[in-house]
Amino acid sequence: MPMLEKARIEGWADEKIVHRVLKGDLVLFELLMRRHNQRIYRAIRGVLRDDSESEDIMQETYVRAYEHLAQFEGRAQFSTWLTRIAVNEALKRLAARGKLDPLDEELYEREDEAMPEFQSNSSDPEAAASRGELRNLLEEAILTLPAAYRAVIILRDVEEMSTAETAEVLSLTDTNVKVRLHRAHELLRAELFARAGANCTNTFVFHAPRCDNVVRAVFERLNENDMS
């Protein structure tokens, strides 16, 4: 059985995969990318309002993570370590454009399997359309927030990371995360959020074809680096 398939079937932990990649089993890096693409995409969208650059920044995130993989010490979860890299790469892109607002600058200065489709349990097309409309409204509302609030609400409410994990990714205290989350909820209008809250985990979905594009592009870049 090919190693990648064996790792997928047996559900190897991230830490085990990282260890094997560092030993030279680069093929296993694909599993890490596919496992975390959804979270990385959402984290980047938490910083950038424009989706057009998300895949490019995802590639930068994985290339940087691979280049510094030996620095992963396991003190935090690999997903948290990786998400922090993604947030920093997105902030760098904003900084390069000179588009950081004051809250974005605060974040920036602190840092020295197939993707699921939207699923419905109902066969009622009108109900499904209604949920889709609410999801779109929620996404649009989130994108109106300043990036610092947007990042917190996507990591906490959409990606369902813990307060501690979110604080680690954004280099904030737990208290600051809670304060920003509260403020973000206020800005989103409680009525809209209450109606769409049950569908939070289905917003900013990174679908399978885009996942394939990122995985393929990252491996092309890694292979180019090895040959240079």
Secondary structure, DSSP 8 states (H G I E B T S, - for coil): --HHHHHHHHT--HHHHHHHHHTT-GGGHHHHHHHHHHHHHHHHHTT-S-GGGHHHHHHHHHHHHHHTGGG--SSS-HHHHHHHHHHHHHHHHHHHHT---HHHHHHHHT----------S---HHHHHHHHHHHHHHHHHHHTS-HHHHHHHIIIIIS---HHHHHHHHT--HHHHHHHHHHHHHHT-HHHHHHHGGGGGGSS---HHHHHHHHHHHHHHHHHHHH-
